[in-house]
Amino acid sequence: MLRMLMVLIVLAPCSVMGEAVDDESEVQERLDAIESLDKPLYSPFIERYMLDELKQLRMDMAAQRNELIQQIVDRELSSVDRGVTYATNTVTYFFYLIAGASTILVLLGWTSLRDIKERVQSMADKKVSKLVHEYEERLAIVEQQLNKEAQLIEKIGEDIERTQDVQSLWLRAGQASSLANKIAIYDQILKLRPEDCEALTYKADAVLDMGEPQWAVNLCQQALKIDPENGHAFYQLACAYTALNQYEEAVHCLSEALQRTEDYRDKFADDPALQALKDFEPFIGLLPGEDNTH
């Protein structure tokens, strides 16, 4: 997918200018040039564009959710209205029926009109109270659902803002010139996301460059508590142990990093933080081209 994106980026200006490339050999030369690139063709601005697109998508989803909730509430209110109307009509017709029956009873002398009126009024009050109580319970449930949806939407908005802040801090950290400034920015990221393993490991790298290997060890151990499968944390921990002259622990951490990804093996021989291990036999066995089957 990345190669296809690179091809489109290289060939897009040609299509805009109207210069069609029909020669297959020239296309092959362009593909070879793309293959030889050693730097990415994208920039942080593209990442920011993607982040804004994600924000817009989430806002659209939130708006759609609000519209759906509004439709549900309208239907519930419509149902309540129909129910109250039905109850009112029922009570009215019931009144007419009782009135007719009471008239007959009065004529027959079974009971007084006053007693019949009181009984009818009592029965009507009970019926209406029951219906009102049922619909109050339904409205309370709808209100609870609306409150939950509102809290969810608010939380999504906070997550979007926090993601934007963290992205901005990462860009600042990449542009920071001093180690102290980088550490301060990493601390801001950790304040927003206390369990950000990447921020912990990059901070460990910075403090190791400042000559604080024990501090780097503590940061890497915090990262591994959060994510025990974090290969970068194992690699930084190995560098810190090397600075503390704890070579066996360093080699063990390098082995753990290699179990997560083999990409670290090519960095062993060139990393200045691991130069103290160049004569350590267990470390030599981890270098590229050595027998690593054990």
N, C-alpha and C positions, 0 to 999 in steps of 0.2 A: 504494500500500500504506500509506503514511504517512497519507494522508487517511482511509482506511478505519479505521485505528487511532485517529485523532482522533475520528471519529464514534462509534466504540464507547466511547471514554473518556467522551464527553459524554453519550451516551444510556444508559450503564450504570446510573448512579444512578437514573434514571427507572424503569428496569425493575425494580430492586430494591425501590423504594418502591411498586410496583404502579400507577404513574401512566402509563397507556398514552397515547402521543401519536398521535392519529389524524388530526389536522388537517395536511394537506400544507403549508399555508402556514407553520405553526409549525416543521415540520421544515426547510423552506427557510431560515427565519430562523436556525435553529441552524447550518445548513451555511454560511450567509453569515458568521456570527460566527466559525466555525472558519477560514474563508478569510482573515479579517481579522487573525488572530493573528500577531504579529510575534516571538513567543518560543516555543521548543519546549515541549511538554507533558511531556516526559520529563525525568529527572534522572539524576545519576550513580548513584543507587541502582538504577535499572533496569539500567544497564550492569553493575553488580556482580551483580545477579540473573542476568543472561544469562551472565556469566562463571562463576558458580557452576554454572549448568546445563551449560555446556560442560565444566567440570571433572568433573561427575558423569557426563556422557556418555563422556568419555575413560576415566574409571575403570571404567565398565561395559564399555567395549570392551576394556580391559586385562584385566578379570576373564574376559571371554569368551575372549580369546586364551589366557589361562592354562589355562582349562578345555579348550580345544582341544588345547593342547600336552600336557596331562595325558592326554587320550584317546589321542593319538599315541604317547606313551611307554608307556602300558598295552598298546597293540596291539603295539608293538615287543617289549616284554618277553614278551607272550604268544607272539609268533612265535619268540622265542629259546627259550622254554620248550618249545614244540612241537618245535623243531629239535633241541634237546638230547635230548629224549625219543626222537625218531625215530632220532637217531644212536646212542643207548644200545641201543635195540631192535635196530637193524641190526647193531651190533657183537656183541650177544648171540647173535643168530641166526647171524651169521657164525662165531662161536666154535663153536656147535653143529655147523655144517656142516663146519668144518675138523676138529673133533674126530672126527666120523664118518669123514671122508676119511682122517685120520691113522691112525685105527684100521685102516682097510682097508689103508693103505700098510704099516703095521707088520706086519700079518698077511701081506702079500705080500712083505715083506722089502726094500722099496725104500729106506727111510730110517729113522732112529731117531725115537722119539717125542719125544726131547729137542729135536732139530733142528726138528721140526714145531712144537713149542710155542714155541720162540724166534722162528721166522718169523711165526707167528700173532700173538705178542705185539708184535713189531716193526710189523707191518702195522696192528694195532689202534691202537698208539700214534700212528702217523703219521696215521691217519684222524681220531682224536679231536683231535690237535693242529691239524690243518687246520681242522676244524669250529670249535674254540675260537678260533683266530686270525680266522676269518671273522666270527664273532659279536662278537669284541672290536672289530674294525674298525667294525662296524655300531653298536655301543654308543658308540664314540668319536664317530661322526658325530652320533648323537642328542644326546650331551653338548654338542658344539659348537653345535648348533642351539638347545639350551636356554640356553646361555650368551649367544648372540646375542639371543634373545628377552628374557632378563633384562636385558641392557644396554639394549635398546630401551625396555623398560618403565621402567627407571630414568631414561633420558633424557627420556621423556615426562613423568614426574613432575617432573623438574627444570624442564622448559619451562613446566609449569603453574604451579609456584611462582614462576618468574621473571616470567611474565605477570601474576600477581597483584601481585607487588612493583612492577612497572612501572606497572600501573594505579593502584595506591595513590599512587605518586609523582606521576603526572599530576594526580590529584585534589588533592594537596598543593600542586603548582605553581599550579593554578588558584586556590587560596585564599591563596597567599602574598601578603603586602602589600608587601614590599620586593623590589627587583630583585636584591639580593645573595642573598636566600633563594631566589628563583627560579633563579638561576644555579647555586647549590649543589645544588638538586634536579635540574636538568637534568644536572649532572655525575654525580649518582648514577644517573640513567637511562642515561647513556652508559657508565657503568661496567658496568652489567648488559647493555646492548646497544650495543657500540661503533659499530655501523653504522646507528644510528637517525637517519635524515635529519630526521625531524620534530623530534627533540630538538635537533639541531644548528641548525636554522633558528630555532626558538623561542629558543634561547640567543643566537643572533646578534641577534635582535630586542631581547633584554634588554640585551646589552652595547652595542648602538647607542643605546638610551635612556640608558645610563650615559655616553655621550660617547666610546665607543671604536669608531669606524668601521672602523679597520684590523683590529681583532680580529674584528669582524663579517664583514669581507671574507674573512678566513682561514677562519672557520667555514662560510660559505656555499660557498666553494670546496671544502672537505672534503665537504660534503653533495653537491655536484654530481659529485664523483669517484665517490661511492657510487651516486648516481642521477642521471644526466645529464638526465633528463626531469622533474625536480622543479621545478614552476612556482613554488612558494613560495620555494625557494632562490634562483631568479632574481630574484624580487620583492624579497627582503630584500637581495640583493647590489646591486640598483639603488638602494635606500635608502642603503646604506653608501657607494656611489660618489658619491651626491649629497652626502652629508655631507663627502666628501673633495674636493668641487668637480670631480669627473671626470664632467662631464655627458654626454659622448658615450658613455662606457662605461655610464652609468646608463640612458640611453635604449635602448641595445642590449640590456641585460638586461631592461628592461620589454617590449621587442618579443619577446624569447624567452619571457617569462612569458605574453604574450598568445597566442603560438602554442600553448601548452599548454592555456590556458583563457581565455575572453573575460571571465570574471567579475572579473578584476582591473581592467578598464578603468574601471568605475564608482568605483573607489577612488582613481584617480590625482589627481583634482582636490581631494579632501578630506583626503588623507593629509598630515599635517604634515611628514613626512620628505621629501616631494617638492615642498614649496612653493618651494624654490630654483629649480626647473625651470619655474616657471609662465610665465616670459618667454623660455624657450629654444624656438626654433621647432620643432626636431624633436620635442620633447615635446608641443607644442601639437597637432601632427598626430595624436598618439595619444589625445587626449581624446575623450570620447563626443560624437558629433554632427559631428566633423571628418571630413575625407576621408581614410580609412585604407586606401584601395585600393592605395597605393604600398607 
